Structures are given as C-alpha cells and as structure tokens.
Amino acid sequence: MNEKDVNQKVAEEICNEFRLNGQEFQLGECVALLDGKVIAVEKDLWSAVQAVRGLDANPNRGMVFEVGS
C-alpha cells in the first residue's frame, strides 16, 4: 500500500468515526497527515498545509482534509 492509500484510509476512518487511536476529532477541524500519521489538527486548511510542508516540502506527499468533508 502506498502513502496515498494509507493516508486515504486514515482520513476515511477519521471522517467516519471522528476518532483514531484514542484521539477525537471535531466536525470542521483540518487534519494534516504524513505517512498515515496525524501530524497536526488545525482550525483552517492553510495552517494544516503549512504543518505538512514544514515537515516535508514535497507537494506529492502528505494529505490535508476537513473532518466531515
């Protein structure tokens, strides 16, 4: 499974269950993922993107999504 698939699976679980590994998420929060791990939870998409890019500048890596979207 590649990174995109892993991130997508994690995002779907968070959006469906509003939780992952004991961490709870709220509708409208913006979550940043890298290698299938939550690296940031922010109030806006821009901040979540900045969190990913701060760890990996490659635009083909990571995922950012809004919970419930």
C-alpha positions in Angstrom: 0.0 0.0 0.0 1.5 3.4 -1.0 1.4 6.6 1.1 -1.6 8.0 -0.7 -3.6 4.8 0.1 -2.6 4.8 3.7 -3.4 8.5 4.2 -6.8 8.0 2.4 -7.6 5.0 4.7 -6.8 7.1 7.8 -8.8 10.1 6.6 -11.8 7.9 5.9 -11.6 6.4 9.4 -11.4 9.9 11.0 -14.3 11.2 8.9 -16.5 8.2 9.7 -15.7 7.6 13.3 -14.4 11.1 14.5 -11.6 9.3 16.3 -8.3 7.5 15.6 -6.2 5.6 18.1 -7.9 7.3 21.1 -7.7 10.8 19.6 -11.0 12.5 19.0 -11.8 14.9 16.1 -14.5 17.5 15.7 -16.5 18.4 12.6 -14.7 21.1 10.7 -11.2 20.5 12.0 -8.5 20.4 9.4 -6.2 17.4 9.8 -2.7 17.0 8.3 -1.4 13.5 7.6 2.0 12.3 6.6 2.8 8.6 6.2 -0.6 7.8 7.7 0.1 9.7 10.9 -1.7 12.7 12.2 0.8 15.5 12.4 -1.5 18.4 13.0 -5.0 19.4 13.7 -5.8 23.0 12.8 -8.8 25.3 12.5 -8.0 26.2 8.9 -6.7 24.3 5.8 -3.8 26.7 5.3 -2.4 26.1 8.7 -2.7 22.3 8.2 -0.9 22.6 4.8 1.9 24.6 6.4 2.3 21.9 9.0 2.8 19.2 6.3 5.2 21.4 4.3 7.1 22.2 7.4 8.0 18.5 7.7 8.2 17.6 4.0 8.4 20.2 1.2 7.5 17.6 -1.5 4.0 18.6 -2.7 3.3 15.0 -3.7 3.5 13.8 -0.1 1.0 14.2 2.8 -2.7 14.9 2.9 -4.9 17.6 4.4 -8.6 17.3 4.8 -11.5 18.8 6.8 -13.3 16.4 9.2 -16.7 15.6 7.9 -16.0 16.6 4.3 
